[in-house]
Amino acid sequence: AQSVAQPEDQVNVAEGNPLTVKCTYSVSGNPYLFWYVQYPNRGLQFLLKYITGDNLVKGSYGFEAEFNKSQTSFHLKKPSALVSDSALYFCAVRDERNTPLVFGKGTRLSVIA
Amino acid sequence: DAGVIQSPRHEVTEMGQEVTLRCKPISGHDYLFWYRQTMMRGLELLIYFNNNVPIDDSGMPEDRFSAKMPNASFSTLKIQPSEPRDSAVYFCASSLLGDGYEAFFGQGTRLTVV
C-alpha cells in the first residue's frame, strides 16, 4: 500500500531564509509525487509534481522539490521564504496503477517577519 | 473553466437530518474523488469514480454515507442520518485519466452537525 510521511507538524522560518518541508513516501513500483498547499478556508492548490526525468522539479510561487529515490524522499524547498507562504502543505503519492492520491497529514508552515 | 465547484460552502444541520453535498467537476475530467478532512485524521479518501462509475468506496465510513454520479458533470455525497462526528470539511476533486495528472480540488464544504 502507498503511504506518505510528513515528519514535522509545524515548521517555523524567518522571512528571507530558506525553507524545507520534508516528505518521505512508500510505494511499490515507481512513484508519482505531488505537493499541494492549503490556505485557510480554501481547497488544496497544486504546487508541483514529479513524474519522471530531472530529480529537481520547479513549481508555482518559487517552490521546488527534490526527488531522492534512494532515500524515498521528496522534500519541498524555497530559497527565500515569504510571510505569504504561511499555509498548510501536503505531500501526496500515487503508484503506477493510477490509484487515487494518498496524502500525508500535512505540515503547517509559519513564516515570521 | 471555473474549476471544481462545490455547494454549499457551509452547512449546519441537526443530528439525525439528511445532508447532501454537491460537486461539479472540471469538464472533461475522467475521475472524481470525495475526500474528508479533519484535524485528527487529516485527508481521507472516501470514494472515487471513473467515468461516472464508482471504483472504490472502501473509505466510506458507514452505511450512512452514500455517493452518486448520475452524469459526468455532477456528483453528490449524502449522509443520512447525520451525526456530530461527521463534522468535517468535505472536498471534491477531479482529474484526467493518467498517472501523471494532478487532482484539482474544490473549495470544500464545511459541515457542522449539532
Chai-1 contact restraints between the chains, C-beta under 6 A:
chainA,res_idxA,chainB,res_idxB,connection_type,confidence,min_distance_angstrom,max_distance_angstrom,comment,restraint_id
A,Y32,B,D99,contact,1.0,0.0,6.0,A-B,restraint_1
A,F34,B,E102,contact,1.0,0.0,6.0,A-B,restraint_2
A,G43,B,F105,contact,1.0,0.0,6.0,A-B,restraint_3
A,G43,B,G106,contact,1.0,0.0,6.0,A-B,restraint_4
A,G43,B,Q107,contact,1.0,0.0,6.0,A-B,restraint_5
A,G43,B,G108,contact,1.0,0.0,6.0,A-B,restraint_6
A,L44,B,F105,contact,1.0,0.0,6.0,A-B,restraint_7
A,F46,B,E102,contact,1.0,0.0,6.0,A-B,restraint_8
A,K49,B,E102,contact,1.0,0.0,6.0,A-B,restraint_9
A,I51,B,G100,contact,1.0,0.0,6.0,A-B,restraint_10
A,E96,B,D99,contact,1.0,0.0,6.0,A-B,restraint_11
A,N98,B,D99,contact,1.0,0.0,6.0,A-B,restraint_12
A,P100,B,F33,contact,1.0,0.0,6.0,A-B,restraint_13
A,P100,B,L45,contact,1.0,0.0,6.0,A-B,restraint_14
A,P100,B,Y48,contact,1.0,0.0,6.0,A-B,restraint_15
A,L101,B,A103,contact,1.0,0.0,6.0,A-B,restraint_16
A,F103,B,L43,contact,1.0,0.0,6.0,A-B,restraint_17
A,K105,B,G42,contact,1.0,0.0,6.0,A-B,restraint_18
